Amino acid sequence: MSQVTLYWRPMCGYCSTLKHELDRRGIAYDSVDIWADRTQAAVVAEANGGDELVPTVRVGDQFLANPALDELLTAIGG
């Protein structure tokens, strides 16, 4: 399984839903609040053409912007 990083921000319903689904399925991930860590916000913006779009998920070297759960599970290999 590839390492998974979930970039999110407070009050993002899509982020909360995705975190809940990953937790429910027992998928380990690193959680990064881009409002608290502006350096990581720049990583998200670079991956998304300048937008701080969340949730953005990094799986290995691949970034997925607001992925559907099935898309994310495929990228993870699960």
All heavy atoms as a GROMACS GRO file, in nm:
protein
  596
    1MET      N    1   0.085  -0.119   0.000
    1MET     CA    2   0.000   0.000   0.000
    1MET      C    3   0.088   0.124   0.000
    1MET      O    4   0.186   0.131   0.071
    1MET     CB    5  -0.092   0.000   0.124
    1MET     CG    6  -0.185   0.119   0.128
    1MET     SD    7  -0.287   0.135   0.276
    1MET     CE    8  -0.384  -0.011   0.268
    2SER      N    9   0.051   0.223  -0.082
    2SER     CA   10   0.124   0.349  -0.088
    2SER      C   11   0.091   0.436   0.031
    2SER      O   12  -0.016   0.426   0.089
    2SER     CB   13   0.088   0.425  -0.216
    2SER     OG   14   0.118   0.350  -0.329
    3GLN      N   15   0.183   0.523   0.065
    3GLN     CA   16   0.155   0.620   0.172
    3GLN      C   17   0.052   0.720   0.123
    3GLN      O   18   0.058   0.768   0.011
    3GLN     CB   19   0.281   0.693   0.214
    3GLN     CG   20   0.252   0.792   0.326
    3GLN     CD   21   0.376   0.846   0.390
    3GLN    OE1   22   0.484   0.796   0.372
    3GLN    NE2   23   0.357   0.951   0.468
    4VAL      N   24  -0.044   0.751   0.211
    4VAL     CA   25  -0.155   0.839   0.178
    4VAL      C   26  -0.149   0.962   0.268
    4VAL      O   27  -0.136   0.951   0.389
    4VAL     CB   28  -0.290   0.766   0.198
    4VAL    CG1   29  -0.406   0.859   0.169
    4VAL    CG2   30  -0.297   0.641   0.113
    5THR      N   31  -0.160   1.080   0.206
    5THR     CA   32  -0.170   1.206   0.281
    5THR      C   33  -0.297   1.275   0.237
    5THR      O   34  -0.319   1.296   0.117
    5THR     CB   35  -0.049   1.297   0.254
    5THR    OG1   36   0.071   1.226   0.287
    5THR    CG2   37  -0.057   1.424   0.336
    6LEU      N   38  -0.380   1.312   0.335
    6LEU     CA   39  -0.505   1.382   0.309
    6LEU      C   40  -0.487   1.528   0.350
    6LEU      O   41  -0.462   1.558   0.467
    6LEU     CB   42  -0.620   1.320   0.387
    6LEU     CG   43  -0.754   1.393   0.384
    6LEU    CD1   44  -0.809   1.396   0.242
    6LEU    CD2   45  -0.852   1.328   0.478
    7TYR      N   46  -0.494   1.617   0.253
    7TYR     CA   47  -0.486   1.761   0.278
    7TYR      C   48  -0.629   1.812   0.290
    7TYR      O   49  -0.712   1.787   0.202
    7TYR     CB   50  -0.415   1.832   0.162
    7TYR     CG   51  -0.273   1.786   0.140
    7TYR    CD1   52  -0.244   1.683   0.052
    7TYR    CD2   53  -0.168   1.846   0.208
    7TYR    CE1   54  -0.114   1.639   0.032
    7TYR    CE2   55  -0.037   1.804   0.188
    7TYR     CZ   56  -0.011   1.700   0.100
    7TYR     OH   57   0.117   1.658   0.080
    8TRP      N   58  -0.658   1.885   0.397
    8TRP     CA   59  -0.794   1.929   0.426
    8TRP      C   60  -0.790   2.066   0.493
    8TRP      O   61  -0.684   2.121   0.519
    8TRP     CB   62  -0.864   1.827   0.516
    8TRP     CG   63  -0.800   1.815   0.652
    8TRP    CD1   64  -0.685   1.747   0.683
    8TRP    CD2   65  -0.842   1.877   0.772
    8TRP    NE1   66  -0.656   1.762   0.816
    8TRP    CE2   67  -0.751   1.842   0.874
    8TRP    CE3   68  -0.949   1.959   0.806
    8TRP    CZ2   69  -0.762   1.886   1.005
    8TRP    CZ3   70  -0.961   2.002   0.937
    8TRP    CH2   71  -0.868   1.964   1.035
    9ARG      N   72  -0.909   2.120   0.521
    9ARG     CA   73  -0.921   2.244   0.598
    9ARG      C   74  -1.048   2.233   0.683
    9ARG      O   75  -1.140   2.159   0.649
    9ARG     CB   76  -0.926   2.367   0.510
    9ARG     CG   77  -1.044   2.372   0.419
    9ARG     CD   78  -1.056   2.505   0.349
    9ARG     NE   79  -1.158   2.502   0.246
    9ARG     CZ   80  -1.289   2.501   0.268
    9ARG    NH1   81  -1.336   2.504   0.390
    9ARG    NH2   82  -1.374   2.498   0.169
   10PRO      N   83  -1.053   2.306   0.793
   10PRO     CA   84  -1.171   2.304   0.878
   10PRO      C   85  -1.296   2.350   0.802
   10PRO      O   86  -1.288   2.430   0.709
   10PRO     CB   87  -1.137   2.404   0.989
   10PRO     CG   88  -0.988   2.404   0.994
   10PRO     CD   89  -0.945   2.387   0.850
   11MET      N   90  -1.408   2.297   0.842
   11MET     CA   91  -1.540   2.331   0.787
   11MET      C   92  -1.560   2.284   0.644
   11MET      O   93  -1.650   2.331   0.574
   11MET     CB   94  -1.570   2.480   0.801
   11MET     CG   95  -1.567   2.527   0.944
   11MET     SD   96  -1.612   2.699   0.974
   11MET     CE   97  -1.517   2.790   0.856
   12CYS      N   98  -1.480   2.191   0.598
   12CYS     CA   99  -1.495   2.133   0.464
   12CYS      C  100  -1.572   2.001   0.479
   12CYS      O  101  -1.518   1.904   0.530
   12CYS     CB  102  -1.359   2.110   0.400
   12CYS     SG  103  -1.366   2.010   0.249
   13GLY      N  104  -1.696   2.001   0.436
   13GLY     CA  105  -1.779   1.881   0.446
   13GLY      C  106  -1.725   1.765   0.365
   13GLY      O  107  -1.730   1.649   0.409
   14TYR      N  108  -1.672   1.792   0.246
   14TYR     CA  109  -1.616   1.687   0.164
   14TYR      C  110  -1.495   1.623   0.233
   14TYR      O  111  -1.476   1.501   0.227
   14TYR     CB  112  -1.575   1.740   0.026
   14TYR     CG  113  -1.690   1.789  -0.056
   14TYR    CD1  114  -1.705   1.924  -0.084
   14TYR    CD2  115  -1.784   1.700  -0.106
   14TYR    CE1  116  -1.811   1.970  -0.160
   14TYR    CE2  117  -1.891   1.746  -0.182
   14TYR     CZ  118  -1.905   1.880  -0.208
   14TYR     OH  119  -2.010   1.925  -0.282
   15CYS      N  120  -1.416   1.706   0.299
   15CYS     CA  121  -1.299   1.655   0.373
   15CYS      C  122  -1.344   1.564   0.486
   15CYS      O  123  -1.289   1.455   0.505
   15CYS     CB  124  -1.218   1.772   0.429
   15CYS     SG  125  -1.152   1.885   0.305
   16SER      N  126  -1.443   1.608   0.562
   16SER     CA  127  -1.493   1.528   0.674
   16SER      C  128  -1.547   1.394   0.627
   16SER      O  129  -1.521   1.291   0.688
   16SER     CB  130  -1.603   1.604   0.748
   16SER     OG  131  -1.552   1.722   0.806
   17THR      N  132  -1.621   1.396   0.518
   17THR     CA  133  -1.677   1.272   0.464
   17THR      C  134  -1.567   1.176   0.421
   17THR      O  135  -1.571   1.056   0.452
   17THR     CB  136  -1.770   1.303   0.344
   17THR    OG1  137  -1.878   1.384   0.391
   17THR    CG2  138  -1.824   1.177   0.282
   18LEU      N  139  -1.467   1.228   0.352
   18LEU     CA  140  -1.358   1.142   0.306
   18LEU      C  141  -1.278   1.087   0.423
   18LEU      O  142  -1.244   0.968   0.425
   18LEU     CB  143  -1.268   1.219   0.209
   18LEU     CG  144  -1.160   1.137   0.138
   18LEU    CD1  145  -1.220   1.019   0.063
   18LEU    CD2  146  -1.082   1.227   0.044
   19LYS      N  147  -1.249   1.170   0.523
   19LYS     CA  148  -1.178   1.122   0.641
   19LYS      C  149  -1.257   1.011   0.710
   19LYS      O  150  -1.200   0.909   0.750
   19LYS     CB  151  -1.154   1.238   0.739
   19LYS     CG  152  -1.048   1.336   0.692
   19LYS     CD  153  -1.046   1.462   0.774
   19LYS     CE  154  -0.965   1.447   0.897
   19LYS     NZ  155  -0.949   1.575   0.970
   20HIS      N  156  -1.387   1.030   0.722
   20HIS     CA  157  -1.473   0.929   0.784
   20HIS      C  158  -1.466   0.797   0.707
   20HIS      O  159  -1.455   0.689   0.768
   20HIS     CB  160  -1.617   0.979   0.791
   20HIS     CG  161  -1.714   0.876   0.838
   20HIS    ND1  162  -1.724   0.838   0.970
   20HIS    CD2  163  -1.803   0.801   0.769
   20HIS    CE1  164  -1.816   0.743   0.980
   20HIS    NE2  165  -1.865   0.720   0.860
   21GLU      N  166  -1.474   0.804   0.575
   21GLU     CA  167  -1.469   0.682   0.494
   21GLU      C  168  -1.334   0.611   0.507
   21GLU      O  169  -1.329   0.488   0.515
   21GLU     CB  170  -1.499   0.713   0.347
   21GLU     CG  171  -1.644   0.736   0.320
   21GLU     CD  172  -1.731   0.615   0.353
   21GLU    OE1  173  -1.691   0.501   0.326
   21GLU    OE2  174  -1.841   0.637   0.407
   22LEU      N  175  -1.225   0.685   0.507
   22LEU     CA  176  -1.093   0.624   0.524
   22LEU      C  177  -1.082   0.559   0.661
   22LEU      O  178  -1.032   0.446   0.673
   22LEU     CB  179  -0.983   0.728   0.503
   22LEU     CG  180  -0.969   0.783   0.361
   22LEU    CD1  181  -0.868   0.896   0.358
   22LEU    CD2  182  -0.930   0.673   0.264
   23ASP      N  183  -1.129   0.628   0.764
   23ASP     CA  184  -1.126   0.572   0.899
   23ASP      C  185  -1.211   0.445   0.907
   23ASP      O  186  -1.169   0.345   0.965
   23ASP     CB  187  -1.178   0.674   1.002
   23ASP     CG  188  -1.084   0.792   1.021
   23ASP    OD1  189  -0.965   0.782   0.986
   23ASP    OD2  190  -1.132   0.896   1.072
   24ARG      N  191  -1.330   0.449   0.849
   24ARG     CA  192  -1.422   0.336   0.854
   24ARG      C  193  -1.362   0.213   0.787
   24ARG      O  194  -1.383   0.100   0.831
   24ARG     CB  195  -1.553   0.374   0.785
   24ARG     CG  196  -1.665   0.274   0.803
   24ARG     CD  197  -1.796   0.329   0.749
   24ARG     NE  198  -1.800   0.336   0.604
   24ARG     CZ  199  -1.827   0.233   0.524
   24ARG    NH1  200  -1.851   0.115   0.575
   24ARG    NH2  201  -1.830   0.250   0.394
   25ARG      N  202  -1.284   0.235   0.683
   25ARG     CA  203  -1.223   0.125   0.609
   25ARG      C  204  -1.087   0.085   0.665
   25ARG      O  205  -1.023  -0.006   0.614
   25ARG     CB  206  -1.210   0.162   0.462
   25ARG     CG  207  -1.344   0.178   0.395
   25ARG     CD  208  -1.333   0.240   0.258
   25ARG     NE  209  -1.463   0.272   0.204
   25ARG     CZ  210  -1.541   0.187   0.138
   25ARG    NH1  211  -1.500   0.064   0.117
   25ARG    NH2  212  -1.658   0.225   0.092
   26GLY      N  213  -1.042   0.155   0.769
   26GLY     CA  214  -0.915   0.122   0.832
   26GLY      C  215  -0.794   0.157   0.748
   26GLY      O  216  -0.688   0.095   0.761
   27ILE      N  217  -0.807   0.258   0.664
   27ILE     CA  218  -0.697   0.300   0.578
   27ILE      C  219  -0.617   0.407   0.650
   27ILE      O  220  -0.670   0.512   0.688
   27ILE     CB  221  -0.750   0.354   0.443
   27ILE    CG1  222  -0.822   0.241   0.369
   27ILE    CG2  223  -0.637   0.412   0.360
   27ILE    CD1  224  -0.898   0.285   0.246
   28ALA      N  225  -0.490   0.380   0.670
   28ALA     CA  226  -0.401   0.474   0.739
   28ALA      C  227  -0.367   0.590   0.645
   28ALA      O  228  -0.346   0.571   0.526
   28ALA     CB  229  -0.274   0.403   0.783
   29TYR      N  230  -0.363   0.709   0.703
   29TYR     CA  231  -0.327   0.828   0.626
   29TYR      C  232  -0.273   0.935   0.718
   29TYR      O  233  -0.304   0.938   0.836
   29TYR     CB  234  -0.448   0.882   0.548
   29TYR     CG  235  -0.563   0.925   0.634
   29TYR    CD1  236  -0.578   1.058   0.674
   29TYR    CD2  237  -0.659   0.834   0.678
   29TYR    CE1  238  -0.684   1.099   0.754
   29TYR    CE2  239  -0.765   0.873   0.757
   29TYR     CZ  240  -0.778   1.005   0.795
   29TYR     OH  241  -0.882   1.044   0.874
   30ASP      N  242  -0.190   1.021   0.661
   30ASP     CA  243  -0.145   1.140   0.732
   30ASP      C  244  -0.246   1.250   0.703
   30ASP      O  245  -0.294   1.263   0.590
   30ASP     CB  246  -0.006   1.183   0.685
   30ASP     CG  247   0.102   1.082   0.721
   30ASP    OD1  248   0.091   1.021   0.828
   30ASP    OD2  249   0.194   1.064   0.641
   31SER      N  250  -0.278   1.329   0.803
   31SER     CA  251  -0.378   1.435   0.792
   31SER      C  252  -0.308   1.570   0.803
   31SER      O  253  -0.239   1.595   0.901
   31SER     CB  254  -0.481   1.417   0.904
   31SER     OG  255  -0.576   1.517   0.900
   32VAL      N  256  -0.329   1.657   0.702
   32VAL     CA  257  -0.264   1.788   0.701
   32VAL      C  258  -0.370   1.896   0.685
   32VAL      O  259  -0.438   1.904   0.581
   32VAL     CB  260  -0.161   1.798   0.587
   32VAL    CG1  261  -0.099   1.937   0.584
   32VAL    CG2  262  -0.054   1.691   0.601
   33ASP      N  263  -0.384   1.980   0.786
   33ASP     CA  264  -0.473   2.097   0.781
   33ASP      C  265  -0.397   2.209   0.710
   33ASP      O  266  -0.301   2.264   0.765
   33ASP     CB  267  -0.511   2.137   0.924
   33ASP     CG  268  -0.593   2.264   0.933
   33ASP    OD1  269  -0.611   2.333   0.830
   33ASP    OD2  270  -0.637   2.296   1.044
   34ILE      N  271  -0.439   2.243   0.589
   34ILE     CA  272  -0.364   2.342   0.511
   34ILE      C  273  -0.381   2.484   0.564
   34ILE      O  274  -0.305   2.573   0.527
   34ILE     CB  275  -0.396   2.336   0.361
   34ILE    CG1  276  -0.540   2.377   0.332
   34ILE    CG2  277  -0.364   2.199   0.305
   34ILE    CD1  278  -0.568   2.405   0.184
   35TRP      N  279  -0.480   2.508   0.649
   35TRP     CA  280  -0.491   2.640   0.712
   35TRP      C  281  -0.392   2.654   0.826
   35TRP      O  282  -0.344   2.763   0.853
   35TRP     CB  283  -0.633   2.664   0.762
   35TRP     CG  284  -0.729   2.704   0.652
   35TRP    CD1  285  -0.702   2.717   0.518
   35TRP    CD2  286  -0.866   2.734   0.668
   35TRP    NE1  287  -0.814   2.753   0.451
   35TRP    CE2  288  -0.918   2.765   0.540
   35TRP    CE3  289  -0.952   2.738   0.777
   35TRP    CZ2  290  -1.051   2.800   0.520
   35TRP    CZ3  291  -1.084   2.772   0.756
   35TRP    CH2  292  -1.132   2.803   0.629
   36ALA      N  293  -0.358   2.543   0.890
   36ALA     CA  294  -0.262   2.546   1.000
   36ALA      C  295  -0.118   2.537   0.949
   36ALA      O  296  -0.026   2.583   1.016
   36ALA     CB  297  -0.290   2.432   1.097
   37ASP      N  298  -0.098   2.476   0.834
   37ASP     CA  299   0.036   2.458   0.778
   37ASP      C  300   0.040   2.517   0.638
   37ASP      O  301   0.012   2.450   0.539
   37ASP     CB  302   0.072   2.309   0.776
   37ASP     CG  303   0.215   2.283   0.736
   37ASP    OD1  304   0.278   2.371   0.674
   37ASP    OD2  305   0.265   2.172   0.765
   38ARG      N  306   0.074   2.644   0.631
   38ARG     CA  307   0.071   2.716   0.504
   38ARG      C  308   0.175   2.664   0.404
   38ARG      O  309   0.157   2.678   0.283
   38ARG     CB  310   0.088   2.866   0.527
   38ARG     CG  311  -0.024   2.928   0.610
   38ARG     CD  312  -0.164   2.901   0.554
   38ARG     NE  313  -0.182   2.965   0.424
   38ARG     CZ  314  -0.276   2.931   0.336
   38ARG    NH1  315  -0.361   2.834   0.362
   38ARG    NH2  316  -0.286   2.992   0.221
   39THR      N  317   0.280   2.604   0.452
   39THR     CA  318   0.378   2.543   0.362
   39THR      C  319   0.312   2.432   0.282
   39THR      O  320   0.333   2.418   0.161
   39THR     CB  321   0.498   2.487   0.441
   39THR    OG1  322   0.558   2.593   0.515
   39THR    CG2  323   0.601   2.425   0.349
   40GLN      N  324   0.229   2.353   0.348
   40GLN     CA  325   0.159   2.244   0.281
   40GLN      C  326   0.046   2.296   0.192
   40GLN      O  327   0.010   2.233   0.093
   40GLN     CB  328   0.108   2.143   0.383
   40GLN     CG  329   0.220   2.069   0.456
   40GLN     CD  330   0.312   1.998   0.358
   40GLN    OE1  331   0.270   1.916   0.278
   40GLN    NE2  332   0.441   2.030   0.364
   41ALA      N  333  -0.010   2.412   0.227
   41ALA     CA  334  -0.110   2.475   0.140
   41ALA      C  335  -0.048   2.507   0.005
   41ALA      O  336  -0.113   2.492  -0.100
   41ALA     CB  337  -0.165   2.601   0.206
   42ALA      N  338   0.078   2.547   0.005
   42ALA     CA  339   0.148   2.575  -0.120
   42ALA      C  340   0.166   2.448  -0.203
   42ALA      O  341   0.159   2.451  -0.326
   42ALA     CB  342   0.283   2.641  -0.092
   43VAL      N  343   0.188   2.335  -0.136
   43VAL     CA  344   0.200   2.206  -0.205
   43VAL      C  345   0.068   2.174  -0.276
   43VAL      O  346   0.066   2.132  -0.392
   43VAL     CB  347   0.238   2.094  -0.106
   43VAL    CG1  348   0.227   1.956  -0.170
   43VAL    CG2  349   0.378   2.117  -0.050
   44VAL      N  350  -0.043   2.194  -0.205
   44VAL     CA  351  -0.175   2.169  -0.262
   44VAL      C  352  -0.201   2.262  -0.380
   44VAL      O  353  -0.250   2.218  -0.485
   44VAL     CB  354  -0.285   2.183  -0.153
   44VAL    CG1  355  -0.424   2.182  -0.215
   44VAL    CG2  356  -0.271   2.072  -0.050
   45ALA      N  357  -0.169   2.388  -0.363
   45ALA     CA  358  -0.190   2.485  -0.471
   45ALA      C  359  -0.109   2.447  -0.595
   45ALA      O  360  -0.159   2.455  -0.708
   45ALA     CB  361  -0.155   2.625  -0.424
   46GLU      N  362   0.013   2.406  -0.575
   46GLU     CA  363   0.096   2.367  -0.689
   46GLU      C  364   0.039   2.245  -0.761
   46GLU      O  365   0.041   2.236  -0.884
   46GLU     CB  366   0.239   2.338  -0.645
   46GLU     CG  367   0.331   2.308  -0.761
   46GLU     CD  368   0.477   2.299  -0.722
   46GLU    OE1  369   0.518   2.367  -0.626
   46GLU    OE2  370   0.549   2.224  -0.790
   47ALA      N  371  -0.016   2.152  -0.685
   47ALA     CA  372  -0.073   2.030  -0.742
   47ALA      C  373  -0.204   2.057  -0.816
   47ALA      O  374  -0.245   1.977  -0.900
   47ALA     CB  375  -0.096   1.927  -0.633
   48ASN      N  376  -0.268   2.171  -0.786
   48ASN     CA  377  -0.400   2.201  -0.840
   48ASN      C  378  -0.404   2.330  -0.921
   48ASN      O  379  -0.502   2.404  -0.916
   48ASN     CB  380  -0.502   2.208  -0.727
   48ASN     CG  381  -0.526   2.074  -0.665
   48ASN    OD1  382  -0.570   1.981  -0.731
   48ASN    ND2  383  -0.495   2.061  -0.536
   49GLY      N  384  -0.298   2.359  -0.991
   49GLY     CA  385  -0.298   2.475  -1.080
   49GLY      C  386  -0.317   2.608  -1.010
   49GLY      O  387  -0.375   2.700  -1.066
   50GLY      N  388  -0.270   2.618  -0.885
   50GLY     CA  389  -0.278   2.742  -0.810
   50GLY      C  390  -0.392   2.748  -0.710
   50GLY      O  391  -0.399   2.842  -0.631
   51ASP      N  392  -0.482   2.650  -0.712
   51ASP     CA  393  -0.596   2.648  -0.621
   51ASP      C  394  -0.566   2.563  -0.498
   51ASP      O  395  -0.511   2.454  -0.509
   51ASP     CB  396  -0.720   2.591  -0.690
   51ASP     CG  397  -0.770   2.679  -0.802
   51ASP    OD1  398  -0.760   2.803  -0.789
   51ASP    OD2  399  -0.818   2.625  -0.902
   52GLU      N  400  -0.609   2.612  -0.382
   52GLU     CA  401  -0.597   2.534  -0.259
   52GLU      C  402  -0.720   2.444  -0.244
   52GLU      O  403  -0.794   2.451  -0.147
   52GLU     CB  404  -0.582   2.628  -0.138
   52GLU     CG  405  -0.452   2.702  -0.137
   52GLU     CD  406  -0.436   2.794  -0.018
   52GLU    OE1  407  -0.520   2.794   0.074
   52GLU    OE2  408  -0.336   2.871  -0.018
   53LEU      N  409  -0.740   2.359  -0.341
   53LEU     CA  410  -0.856   2.271  -0.348
   53LEU      C  411  -0.844   2.158  -0.247
   53LEU      O  412  -0.741   2.089  -0.243
   53LEU     CB  413  -0.868   2.214  -0.489
   53LEU     CG  414  -0.982   2.117  -0.516
   53LEU    CD1  415  -1.115   2.190  -0.502
   53LEU    CD2  416  -0.968   2.058  -0.654
   54VAL      N  417  -0.946   2.141  -0.165
   54VAL     CA  418  -0.950   2.032  -0.069
   54VAL      C  419  -1.083   1.959  -0.081
   54VAL      O  420  -1.182   2.020  -0.121
   54VAL     CB  421  -0.928   2.080   0.076
   54VAL    CG1  422  -0.787   2.128   0.096
   54VAL    CG2  423  -1.029   2.185   0.117
   55PRO      N  424  -1.086   1.830  -0.052
   55PRO     CA  425  -0.970   1.752  -0.015
   55PRO      C  426  -0.881   1.723  -0.137
   55PRO      O  427  -0.932   1.698  -0.245
   55PRO     CB  428  -1.028   1.623   0.040
   55PRO     CG  429  -1.159   1.608  -0.029
   55PRO     CD  430  -1.209   1.749  -0.050
   56THR      N  431  -0.753   1.729  -0.114
   56THR     CA  432  -0.655   1.678  -0.209
   56THR      C  433  -0.584   1.565  -0.137
   56THR      O  434  -0.551   1.576  -0.020
   56THR     CB  435  -0.554   1.787  -0.251
   56THR    OG1  436  -0.622   1.885  -0.331
   56THR    CG2  437  -0.440   1.729  -0.332
   57VAL      N  438  -0.566   1.456  -0.209
   57VAL     CA  439  -0.503   1.339  -0.150
   57VAL      C  440  -0.379   1.305  -0.230
   57VAL      O  441  -0.383   1.301  -0.354
   57VAL     CB  442  -0.599   1.218  -0.147
   57VAL    CG1  443  -0.532   1.098  -0.081
   57VAL    CG2  444  -0.728   1.253  -0.076
   58ARG      N  445  -0.272   1.281  -0.158
   58ARG     CA  446  -0.148   1.237  -0.222
   58ARG      C  447  -0.131   1.089  -0.192
   58ARG      O  448  -0.134   1.048  -0.076
   58ARG     CB  449  -0.029   1.316  -0.169
   58ARG     CG  450   0.101   1.278  -0.236
   58ARG     CD  451   0.213   1.364  -0.186
   58ARG     NE  452   0.335   1.331  -0.257
   58ARG     CZ  453   0.447   1.398  -0.247
   58ARG    NH1  454   0.453   1.503  -0.167
   58ARG    NH2  455   0.553   1.361  -0.314
   59VAL      N  456  -0.115   1.010  -0.298
   59VAL     CA  457  -0.088   0.868  -0.286
   59VAL      C  458   0.046   0.845  -0.354
   59VAL      O  459   0.054   0.854  -0.477
   59VAL     CB  460  -0.198   0.782  -0.352
   59VAL    CG1  461  -0.167   0.634  -0.337
   59VAL    CG2  462  -0.335   0.815  -0.293
   60GLY      N  463   0.149   0.821  -0.274
   60GLY     CA  464   0.283   0.814  -0.331
   60GLY      C  465   0.317   0.947  -0.394
   60GLY      O  466   0.315   1.050  -0.327
   61ASP      N  467   0.343   0.948  -0.525
   61ASP     CA  468   0.376   1.072  -0.596
   61ASP      C  469   0.257   1.130  -0.673
   61ASP      O  470   0.270   1.231  -0.740
   61ASP     CB  471   0.490   1.046  -0.695
   61ASP     CG  472   0.621   1.014  -0.624
   61ASP    OD1  473   0.641   1.062  -0.512
   61ASP    OD2  474   0.702   0.939  -0.683
   62GLN      N  475   0.141   1.066  -0.663
   62GLN     CA  476   0.022   1.108  -0.736
   62GLN      C  477  -0.069   1.194  -0.648
   62GLN      O  478  -0.094   1.160  -0.532
   62GLN     CB  479  -0.054   0.984  -0.783
   62GLN     CG  480  -0.181   1.012  -0.857
   62GLN     CD  481  -0.255   0.885  -0.893
   62GLN    OE1  482  -0.226   0.776  -0.846
   62GLN    NE2  483  -0.353   0.898  -0.980
   63PHE      N  484  -0.119   1.304  -0.702
   63PHE     CA  485  -0.215   1.389  -0.632
   63PHE      C  486  -0.352   1.370  -0.694
   63PHE      O  487  -0.366   1.370  -0.818
   63PHE     CB  488  -0.175   1.537  -0.642
   63PHE     CG  489  -0.061   1.575  -0.554
   63PHE    CD1  490   0.069   1.565  -0.600
   63PHE    CD2  491  -0.082   1.619  -0.425
   63PHE    CE1  492   0.177   1.601  -0.520
   63PHE    CE2  493   0.024   1.654  -0.343
   63PHE     CZ  494   0.154   1.645  -0.390
   64LEU      N  495  -0.454   1.358  -0.609
   64LEU     CA  496  -0.593   1.346  -0.653
   64LEU      C  497  -0.672   1.460  -0.591
   64LEU      O  498  -0.673   1.476  -0.469
   64LEU     CB  499  -0.652   1.212  -0.608
   64LEU     CG  500  -0.577   1.086  -0.652
   64LEU    CD1  501  -0.629   0.965  -0.578
   64LEU    CD2  502  -0.590   1.068  -0.801
   65ALA      N  503  -0.737   1.540  -0.674
   65ALA     CA  504  -0.814   1.654  -0.626
   65ALA      C  505  -0.960   1.614  -0.608
   65ALA      O  506  -1.024   1.568  -0.702
   65ALA     CB  507  -0.804   1.769  -0.726
   66ASN      N  508  -1.008   1.627  -0.485
   66ASN     CA  509  -1.145   1.593  -0.450
   66ASN      C  510  -1.187   1.460  -0.511
   66ASN      O  511  -1.285   1.452  -0.586
   66ASN     CB  512  -1.240   1.705  -0.493
   66ASN     CG  513  -1.377   1.690  -0.430
   66ASN    OD1  514  -1.395   1.621  -0.331
   66ASN    ND2  515  -1.474   1.756  -0.488
   67PRO      N  516  -1.112   1.354  -0.480
   67PRO     CA  517  -1.138   1.226  -0.546
   67PRO      C  518  -1.265   1.158  -0.496
   67PRO      O  519  -1.302   1.170  -0.379
   67PRO     CB  520  -1.015   1.142  -0.507
   67PRO     CG  521  -0.977   1.195  -0.372
   67PRO     CD  522  -1.005   1.344  -0.381
   68ALA      N  523  -1.329   1.086  -0.586
   68ALA     CA  524  -1.437   0.996  -0.546
   68ALA      C  525  -1.370   0.882  -0.468
   68ALA      O  526  -1.252   0.850  -0.490
   68ALA     CB  527  -1.508   0.941  -0.669
   69LEU      N  528  -1.444   0.823  -0.377
   69LEU     CA  529  -1.387   0.717  -0.294
   69LEU      C  530  -1.333   0.603  -0.379
   69LEU      O  531  -1.223   0.553  -0.353
   69LEU     CB  532  -1.490   0.666  -0.193
   69LEU     CG  533  -1.440   0.559  -0.097
   69LEU    CD1  534  -1.323   0.610  -0.013
   69LEU    CD2  535  -1.554   0.511  -0.008
   70ASP      N  536  -1.406   0.562  -0.482
   70ASP     CA  537  -1.359   0.453  -0.568
   70ASP      C  538  -1.227   0.488  -0.637
   70ASP      O  539  -1.139   0.404  -0.649
   70ASP     CB  540  -1.464   0.418  -0.674
   70ASP     CG  541  -1.587   0.352  -0.614
   70ASP    OD1  542  -1.579   0.304  -0.498
   70ASP    OD2  543  -1.691   0.348  -0.682
   71GLU      N  544  -1.215   0.611  -0.682
   71GLU     CA  545  -1.092   0.657  -0.746
   71GLU      C  546  -0.975   0.650  -0.648
   71GLU      O  547  -0.866   0.605  -0.682
   71GLU     CB  548  -1.110   0.800  -0.795
   71GLU     CG  549  -0.988   0.862  -0.859
   71GLU     CD  550  -1.006   1.009  -0.894
   71GLU    OE1  551  -1.108   1.070  -0.857
   71GLU    OE2  552  -0.915   1.062  -0.959
   72LEU      N  553  -0.999   0.693  -0.525
   72LEU     CA  554  -0.895   0.690  -0.424
   72LEU      C  555  -0.856   0.548  -0.389
   72LEU      O  556  -0.737   0.515  -0.378
   72LEU     CB  557  -0.939   0.767  -0.299
   72LEU     CG  558  -0.841   0.770  -0.184
   72LEU    CD1  559  -0.705   0.822  -0.227
   72LEU    CD2  560  -0.898   0.854  -0.071
   73LEU      N  561  -0.954   0.461  -0.372
   73LEU     CA  562  -0.925   0.321  -0.338
   73LEU      C  563  -0.844   0.255  -0.448
   73LEU      O  564  -0.753   0.176  -0.421
   73LEU     CB  565  -1.054   0.244  -0.312
   73LEU     CG  566  -1.132   0.287  -0.187
   73LEU    CD1  567  -1.263   0.212  -0.178
   73LEU    CD2  568  -1.049   0.269  -0.062
   74THR      N  569  -0.874   0.286  -0.574
   74THR     CA  570  -0.797   0.232  -0.685
   74THR      C  571  -0.653   0.280  -0.680
   74THR      O  572  -0.559   0.202  -0.697
   74THR     CB  573  -0.862   0.273  -0.820
   74THR    OG1  574  -0.993   0.215  -0.826
   74THR    CG2  575  -0.779   0.225  -0.938
   75ALA      N  576  -0.633   0.408  -0.652
   75ALA     CA  577  -0.498   0.464  -0.643
   75ALA      C  578  -0.418   0.403  -0.529
   75ALA      O  579  -0.298   0.379  -0.542
   75ALA     CB  580  -0.505   0.616  -0.627
   76ILE      N  581  -0.488   0.375  -0.418
   76ILE     CA  582  -0.422   0.314  -0.303
   76ILE      C  583  -0.388   0.168  -0.330
   76ILE      O  584  -0.291   0.116  -0.277
   76ILE     CB  585  -0.513   0.326  -0.178
   76ILE    CG1  586  -0.525   0.472  -0.135
   76ILE    CG2  587  -0.459   0.241  -0.062
   76ILE    CD1  588  -0.631   0.496  -0.029
   77GLY      N  589  -0.469   0.108  -0.414
   77GLY     CA  590  -0.446  -0.034  -0.444
   77GLY      C  591  -0.535  -0.122  -0.358
   77GLY      O  592  -0.507  -0.238  -0.332
   78GLY      N  593  -0.644  -0.066  -0.308
   78GLY     CA  594  -0.734  -0.142  -0.222
   78GLY      C  595  -0.865  -0.149  -0.285
   78GLY      O  596  -0.960  -0.194  -0.288
   0.00000   0.00000   0.00000
